[in-house]
Amino acid sequence: MTGTSVWTERARVVMLGKPGCHLCEEAWSVITRVTDELGVDRAERSLDEVSEAEREEYWDKIPVTFVDGRRHDFWRVSEERLRSALSS
């Protein structure tokens, strides 16, 4: 998967997660802080909203973070790595 799905192109940072996932909540907190500070668009997508192929690829990696349509991180979001990716 190259991260070129339509749902990854709607915002600069997209997080793929699922309801009730504590790692997703932690990741979204980091993403929100960084994107607010940098003035960058973000979006959150549920694993239930993606294709079956994408669900199979990502179900054991959530939360998965995409930056500019490409997979960036999974399981945890590094604030430093995210800032760096958004600054380049």
Secondary structure, DSSP 8 states (H G I E B T S, - for coil): --S--GGGSSSSEEEEE-TT-HHHHHHHHHHHHHHHHHT--EEEEEGGGS-HHHHHHHTTT-SEEEETTEEEEESS--HHHHHHHHH-
